[in-house]
């Protein structure tokens, strides 16, 4: 959980154009480790509690999305206050964030479908060529997606936080 806080730090600083390094990943393990681990644990506890209520689990997931960023940008805030502030800040934006995430998921699914279609078409031309080309294409594109998708989603989350915290500042 503290490493996720470090990744949020990297994404936010990278998005803002600040210098990033691998040491930022471990910044949460410093003096405020108990606060950082407690804050992220508090967030996940509530995500788990709400996971048993259909639809509300998605709403609450988006409500608590900014907790790591709030804890990073406000080092003196308590974990419970970070959760409350995240709820207030995401008010009115949860649907927009969900739609953006849904569109990314649909784009990835469409790309996967296109890859399978290409593999099938090459298989119609020649079964061996289709298997080799299809397997190679699927392997390469899957590796690229596995490597880039978390990076894209992490930066997108940092963009959400940066934009929404400016549009909807909560004290």
C-alpha positions in Angstrom: 0.0 0.0 0.0 2.9 2.4 0.8 4.4 1.5 -2.6 1.2 2.5 -4.3 1.5 5.8 -2.5 5.0 6.1 -4.0 3.7 5.3 -7.5 1.1 8.0 -7.1 4.0 10.3 -6.2 5.9 9.4 -9.4 2.8 9.7 -11.6 1.8 13.1 -10.1 5.4 14.6 -10.3 5.8 13.2 -13.8 2.6 14.7 -15.0 3.5 18.0 -13.5 6.9 17.9 -15.3 8.9 17.6 -12.1 12.0 15.4 -12.0 11.3 11.8 -11.0 13.5 9.0 -9.8 13.2 5.6 -8.3 13.8 6.9 -4.8 10.3 8.6 -5.0 8.8 5.1 -4.9 10.1 4.5 -1.4 9.4 8.0 0.0 6.4 6.7 1.9 8.6 4.5 4.0 10.3 7.5 5.8 9.3 9.4 8.9 5.6 9.1 8.2 5.4 5.4 7.5 2.8 4.7 10.1 0.6 7.5 8.8 1.0 6.5 5.1 0.4 2.8 5.7 -2.5 3.6 8.0 -4.1 6.0 5.5 -3.8 3.6 2.6 -5.0 0.8 4.8 -8.0 2.9 6.0 -8.8 3.5 2.3 -8.7 -0.2 1.4 -10.7 -1.1 4.5 -13.6 1.0 3.3 -13.2 -0.2 -0.3 -13.5 -3.8 1.0 -16.5 -2.9 3.2 -18.3 -1.3 0.3 -17.4 -4.2 -2.1 -20.3 -6.2 -0.7 -22.8 -3.6 -1.9 -23.4 -3.8 -5.7 -23.1 -0.5 -7.6 -22.1 1.4 -4.4 -18.7 -0.4 -4.5 -17.9 1.3 -7.8 -19.2 4.7 -6.5 -17.1 4.4 -3.3 -14.0 3.2 -5.3 -14.1 6.5 -7.2 -14.9 8.5 -4.1 -11.7 7.3 -2.4 -9.5 7.5 -5.5 -7.7 10.7 -4.4 -6.6 9.5 -0.9 -3.0 8.8 -2.0 -2.6 12.2 -3.7 -4.1 14.0 -0.8 -1.8 12.3 1.6 1.2 13.2 -0.6 0.3 16.8 -1.1 -0.9 17.4 2.5 1.7 15.7 4.8 -0.1 16.8 8.0 -3.6 15.5 7.2 -5.0 12.5 9.1 -6.0 9.4 7.2 -9.6 9.8 8.1 -9.6 13.4 6.9 -7.9 12.4 3.6 -10.8 10.0 3.0 -13.4 12.7 3.8 -11.6 15.2 1.6 -11.4 12.7 -1.3 -15.1 12.1 -1.0 -15.8 15.8 -1.2 -13.4 16.5 -4.0 -14.7 13.7 -6.2 -18.3 14.8 -5.7 -19.7 15.5 -9.2 -16.7 13.9 -11.0 -17.1 10.2 -10.3 -19.2 9.6 -13.4 -16.7 11.4 -15.6 -13.8 9.4 -14.2 -15.8 6.2 -14.6 -16.7 7.1 -18.3 -13.0 7.8 -19.1 -11.9 4.6 -17.5 -14.7 2.7 -19.4 -13.6 4.2 -22.7 -10.0 3.1 -22.1 -11.2 -0.4 -21.3 -13.3 -0.5 -24.4 -10.3 0.7 -26.5 -8.1 -2.0 -25.1 -10.8 -4.6 -25.7 -11.3 -3.4 -29.3 -7.5 -3.6 -29.9 -7.5 -7.2 -28.5 -10.4 -8.0 -30.8 -8.6 -6.6 -33.8 -5.5 -8.6 -33.0 -7.6 -11.8 -32.8 -9.3 -10.9 -36.1 -6.0 -10.4 -37.8 -4.7 -13.7 -36.5 -7.8 -15.4 -37.8 -7.5 -13.8 -41.2 -3.8 -14.8 -41.5 -4.9 -18.3 -40.5 -7.3 -18.4 -43.4 -4.5 -17.5 -45.8 -2.2 -20.1 -44.4 -2.7 -22.0 -41.1 1.0 -22.1 -40.2 1.6 -18.5 -41.1 -1.5 -17.5 -39.2 -0.4 -19.4 -36.1 3.1 -18.0 -36.2 2.1 -14.4 -37.1 -0.9 -14.4 -34.8 1.0 -15.8 -31.8 3.9 -13.4 -32.4 1.5 -10.4 -32.8 -0.5 -11.4 -29.7 2.6 -11.9 -27.6 4.2 -8.6 -28.6 1.0 -6.5 -28.2 0.1 -8.2 -24.9 3.6 -7.4 -23.6 3.2 -3.8 -24.7 -0.2 -3.5 -23.0 1.0 -5.1 -19.8 3.9 -2.7 -19.7 2.1 0.5 -20.7 -1.5 0.1 -19.4 -0.6 0.6 -15.7 1.5 3.6 -16.7 -1.3 5.2 -18.7 -3.9 4.6 -16.0 -1.6 5.9 -13.3 -0.9 9.1 -15.2 -4.5 9.5 -16.0 -5.3 9.2 -12.3 -2.8 11.9 -11.6 -4.4 14.1 -14.2 -7.8 13.6 -12.6 -6.4 14.6 -9.2 -4.5 17.6 -10.6 -7.4 19.0 -12.6 -10.2 18.2 -10.1 -8.3 19.5 -7.1 -8.0 22.8 -8.9 -11.6 22.9 -10.1 -13.1 21.7 -6.8 -10.8 22.8 -4.0 -11.9 21.4 -0.6 -10.5 22.7 2.6 
